[in-house]
């Protein structure tokens, strides 16, 4: 969609959109950040619930399958978050305030990944957090985006089994 198309659909001027977001990149970053903020709260709640009721393995699975669960109420939002990465959004045209907002969201995600690594293996080193990232970020994007929908039962089942397999053994210790 173009800014002009968006302004026509929204009934506001191009200038109003550019004043609010600075650029097309700024608009995409704002939409992504809003959705990511909602999703991270949803995901954090799923993790907390699983830690209390089922344990650390189920908490990692809950974090990994959260996009599919979230898609029940917001399929397009889940697709956006799986398809667009932070690296895609941080462009030279992006305003510093928006860049800071994205960095804060990244810190929130990193804190969750670190917590899961610590809860599951009692470790928060780079290797442990990276393996959790593979489970919570990379595997869901690879499996759920290729399915008919983000909530596709077969893709979710495959994702759950993959995550359980990955976390069944601790990662190698990081190099000294």
C-alpha positions in Angstrom: 0.0 0.0 0.0 1.2 3.5 -0.7 0.9 6.5 1.6 -1.5 8.0 -0.9 -3.7 4.9 -0.9 -3.6 4.9 2.9 -4.5 8.6 3.1 -7.4 8.0 0.7 -8.7 5.1 2.7 -8.3 6.9 6.0 -9.7 10.2 4.8 -6.7 12.2 5.9 -4.1 14.1 3.9 -0.7 12.7 2.9 0.8 15.5 4.9 -1.0 14.4 8.0 0.4 10.9 7.7 3.9 12.1 7.0 3.7 14.5 10.0 2.6 11.7 12.3 5.1 9.0 11.1 7.8 10.8 9.1 8.0 8.2 6.3 6.6 5.0 5.0 9.3 3.2 7.1 8.1 5.2 10.1 4.5 4.1 9.6 5.4 0.5 9.2 7.6 0.7 12.3 4.8 2.3 14.3 2.3 -0.4 13.3 4.8 -3.2 14.0 5.8 -1.6 17.4 2.1 -1.3 18.5 1.4 -4.9 17.5 4.7 -6.2 19.0 3.9 -4.5 22.3 0.5 -6.2 22.5 1.9 -9.5 21.4 4.8 -9.4 23.9 2.3 -8.8 26.8 0.2 -11.7 25.5 3.3 -14.0 25.2 4.6 -13.0 28.6 1.3 -13.9 30.2 1.3 -17.3 28.4 4.8 -17.9 29.7 4.0 -16.9 33.2 0.9 -19.1 33.3 2.9 -22.1 32.0 5.7 -21.6 34.5 3.2 -21.6 37.3 1.0 -24.5 36.1 3.2 -26.8 34.0 6.9 -26.0 34.1 9.7 -24.6 32.0 9.4 -26.8 29.0 5.8 -25.9 28.6 6.7 -22.3 29.1 9.1 -22.4 26.1 6.4 -24.2 24.1 3.9 -21.5 25.1 6.2 -18.8 24.0 6.9 -20.5 20.7 3.3 -21.2 19.9 2.1 -17.8 21.1 1.9 -16.4 17.6 -0.6 -19.2 16.6 -2.7 -18.6 19.7 -2.5 -14.8 19.2 -3.7 -15.3 15.6 -7.1 -16.5 16.9 -7.8 -12.8 17.7 -5.4 -11.1 15.3 -4.3 -13.2 12.3 -2.8 -10.3 10.4 -1.0 -9.0 13.4 0.6 -12.4 14.0 1.6 -12.7 10.4 3.1 -9.2 10.5 5.2 -10.0 13.6 6.5 -13.3 12.1 7.2 -11.9 8.7 8.8 -8.5 9.5 11.9 -8.5 11.7 13.4 -5.7 13.7 16.3 -5.5 11.2 13.8 -4.9 8.4 12.4 -1.9 10.3 15.6 -0.1 11.4 16.3 2.0 8.3 18.2 5.2 7.8 14.9 7.1 7.4 13.6 6.0 10.8 13.2 8.7 13.4 15.4 8.3 16.5 12.4 8.1 18.8 10.9 5.2 16.8 14.3 3.5 16.7 14.4 3.8 20.5 11.0 2.3 20.8 12.0 -0.7 18.7 15.2 -1.2 20.8 13.0 -1.2 23.9 10.8 -3.9 22.5 13.9 -5.9 21.6 15.1 -5.6 25.2 11.7 -6.8 26.4 11.9 -9.9 24.1 15.6 -10.5 25.1 14.6 -10.4 28.8 11.9 -13.0 28.2 14.3 -15.3 26.3 16.9 -14.9 29.0 14.3 -15.8 31.7 13.2 -18.9 29.8 16.8 -20.0 29.4 17.4 -19.5 33.1 14.2 -21.2 34.2 14.8 -24.2 31.9 18.5 -24.8 32.2 19.6 -22.5 35.1 21.7 -20.6 32.6 21.6 -17.3 30.9 24.7 -17.4 28.8 24.8 -16.6 25.1 24.4 -20.3 24.0 21.4 -20.9 26.2 19.6 -17.7 25.2 20.4 -18.3 21.5 18.8 -21.8 21.7 15.7 -20.3 23.3 15.6 -17.7 20.6 15.7 -20.4 17.9 12.7 -22.0 19.6 10.7 -18.8 20.2 11.6 -16.6 17.2 13.1 -18.6 14.4 11.2 -21.9 14.4 7.7 -20.2 14.6 8.6 -17.9 11.7 9.9 -20.8 9.6 6.9 -23.1 10.3 3.9 -20.9 10.9 4.4 -18.6 7.9 4.7 -21.5 5.5 1.4 -23.0 6.6 -2.1 -22.2 5.3 -2.5 -19.9 8.3 -0.5 -18.9 11.4 -2.8 -21.1 13.5 -2.6 -24.2 11.2 -2.9 -27.2 13.6 -0.3 -29.3 11.8 2.2 -26.5 11.8 1.5 -25.8 15.5 1.9 -29.5 16.3 5.2 -29.7 14.4 6.4 -26.6 16.1 5.6 -27.9 19.6 7.4 -31.2 18.9 10.4 -29.4 17.5 10.7 -27.1 20.5 10.3 -30.0 22.9 13.0 -31.8 21.1 15.4 -28.8 21.1 15.0 -28.0 24.8 15.3 -31.7 25.9 19.0 -31.3 26.1 21.0 -28.3 27.3 23.1 -26.5 24.7 26.9 -26.8 24.8 28.6 -24.5 27.2 29.7 -21.2 25.6 33.4 -21.0 24.6 35.6 -19.6 27.4 
